[in-house]
Amino acid sequence: MSPFASRARLVLAILAIGGTACSRAQNQPKVPLGQASAAAPATSPRDALSDAAKAALDQGNLEYRAGRYEQALAAYRNAVKAAPDNSAPYFGIYMAAKKLGKTTLADSASGEIASRTGANPMLSDSAMRAIHATKPKA
């Protein structure tokens, strides 16, 4: 077999594999993400919130994006009042507190997130400084 024929066969094989890997499965739903079924399970902590908590969280997000961190913090605290067992509002508090330089509040929010998600606590700047301060320098 000529080198050209071997290369051509290799290229065709690669194209066939690539085309198969990139094709859409016939049984895959073709519904845009924004129109997902209402019966679909919650995929994030925000999905489990009441309408009042979502509104407060959305207000906090709006204020945060606008750089109004004190107002964002107030809105996130309202979201916590509406959904005290949900971790999403605490993440907003964490982010706003970080922007405002309130490390104690950020650390507290990190702990609240961990207690609700069962995950390891997020490492805030102050926690990272403490970790690095105890590590021996190489």
C-alpha positions as CSV (number, residue, x, y, z in Angstrom):
1,M,0.0,0.0,0.0
2,S,1.3,3.4,-0.9
3,P,2.1,6.0,1.8
4,F,-0.6,8.3,0.3
5,A,-3.2,5.6,0.6
6,S,-2.2,4.9,4.3
7,R,-2.5,8.6,5.1
8,A,-5.8,8.9,3.3
9,R,-7.2,5.9,5.2
10,L,-5.9,7.4,8.5
11,V,-7.5,10.8,7.8
12,L,-10.8,9.1,6.9
13,A,-10.8,7.1,10.1
14,I,-10.1,10.2,12.2
15,L,-12.9,12.1,10.5
16,A,-15.3,9.2,11.0
17,I,-14.5,9.0,14.7
18,G,-14.7,12.8,15.2
19,G,-18.1,12.9,13.4
20,T,-19.5,10.1,15.6
21,A,-18.2,11.7,18.8
22,C,-19.7,15.1,17.9
23,S,-23.1,13.9,16.7
24,R,-26.2,14.4,18.8
25,A,-27.7,11.3,20.2
26,Q,-31.2,10.7,18.8
27,N,-32.8,10.4,22.2
28,Q,-31.2,13.6,23.6
29,P,-33.8,16.3,24.3
30,K,-33.7,19.3,22.1
31,V,-35.2,21.8,24.5
32,P,-33.4,25.1,25.2
33,L,-32.1,25.4,28.8
34,G,-34.5,28.2,29.6
35,Q,-37.5,26.0,28.8
36,A,-36.6,23.0,30.9
37,S,-39.4,21.0,32.3
38,A,-40.9,22.1,35.6
39,A,-40.8,18.5,36.8
40,A,-37.0,18.5,36.5
41,P,-35.1,18.1,39.8
42,A,-33.5,21.2,41.5
43,T,-30.0,21.6,40.1
44,S,-28.7,24.4,42.4
45,P,-29.4,25.7,45.9
46,R,-31.2,28.7,44.2
47,D,-33.7,26.4,42.5
48,A,-35.1,25.3,45.9
49,L,-35.9,28.9,47.0
50,S,-39.3,30.4,47.5
51,D,-40.3,33.3,45.2
52,A,-39.7,35.8,48.0
53,A,-36.2,34.4,48.6
54,K,-35.4,34.3,44.8
55,A,-36.6,38.0,44.5
56,A,-34.3,39.0,47.4
57,L,-31.4,37.0,46.0
58,D,-31.9,38.5,42.6
59,Q,-32.0,42.0,44.1
60,G,-28.7,41.2,45.9
61,N,-27.2,40.0,42.7
62,L,-28.3,43.2,40.9
63,E,-26.8,45.4,43.6
64,Y,-23.6,43.4,43.7
65,R,-23.1,43.7,39.9
66,A,-23.7,47.4,40.2
67,G,-21.0,47.7,42.9
68,R,-23.4,48.6,45.6
69,Y,-22.1,46.0,48.1
70,E,-23.8,47.3,51.3
71,Q,-27.2,47.2,49.5
72,A,-26.4,43.8,48.1
73,L,-25.5,42.6,51.6
74,A,-28.9,43.9,52.9
75,A,-30.7,42.0,50.1
76,Y,-28.8,38.8,50.7
77,R,-29.7,39.0,54.4
78,N,-33.4,39.4,53.4
79,A,-32.9,36.2,51.3
80,V,-31.5,34.4,54.4
81,K,-34.6,35.5,56.4
82,A,-36.9,34.0,53.6
83,A,-34.8,30.8,53.3
84,P,-32.6,30.3,56.3
85,D,-31.8,26.7,55.4
86,N,-30.6,27.4,51.9
87,S,-26.9,28.0,51.1
88,A,-27.4,30.4,48.1
89,P,-28.0,33.6,50.1
90,Y,-25.0,32.9,52.2
91,F,-22.8,32.7,49.2
92,G,-24.1,36.2,48.3
93,I,-23.2,37.4,51.8
94,Y,-19.8,35.8,51.4
95,M,-19.1,37.6,48.2
96,A,-20.4,41.0,49.3
97,A,-18.5,40.7,52.6
98,K,-15.3,40.0,50.7
99,K,-15.8,43.1,48.6
100,L,-16.4,45.2,51.7
101,G,-13.4,43.8,53.5
102,K,-15.5,42.2,56.3
103,T,-13.4,39.1,56.7
104,T,-15.2,37.9,59.9
105,L,-18.6,38.0,58.1
106,A,-17.1,36.3,55.0
107,D,-15.7,33.5,57.2
108,S,-19.0,33.1,59.0
109,A,-20.9,32.9,55.7
110,S,-18.4,30.3,54.5
111,G,-19.1,28.2,57.5
112,E,-22.9,28.6,57.0
113,I,-22.5,27.4,53.4
114,A,-20.5,24.4,54.5
115,S,-23.0,23.5,57.2
116,R,-25.8,23.5,54.6
117,T,-24.0,21.7,51.8
118,G,-22.0,19.3,53.8
119,A,-18.9,20.4,51.9
120,N,-15.6,21.6,53.2
121,P,-15.8,25.2,54.1
122,M,-14.7,27.7,51.4
123,L,-11.3,29.2,52.2
124,S,-11.6,32.9,52.7
125,D,-8.6,35.2,52.3
126,S,-8.1,35.3,56.1
127,A,-8.2,31.4,56.2
128,M,-5.7,31.2,53.3
129,R,-3.4,33.7,55.1
130,A,-3.5,31.5,58.3
131,I,-2.7,28.4,56.3
132,H,0.2,30.0,54.5
133,A,1.5,31.5,57.7
134,T,1.8,28.0,59.2
135,K,3.5,26.3,56.2
136,P,7.2,26.0,56.4
137,K,9.0,27.9,53.6
138,A,11.0,25.8,51.2
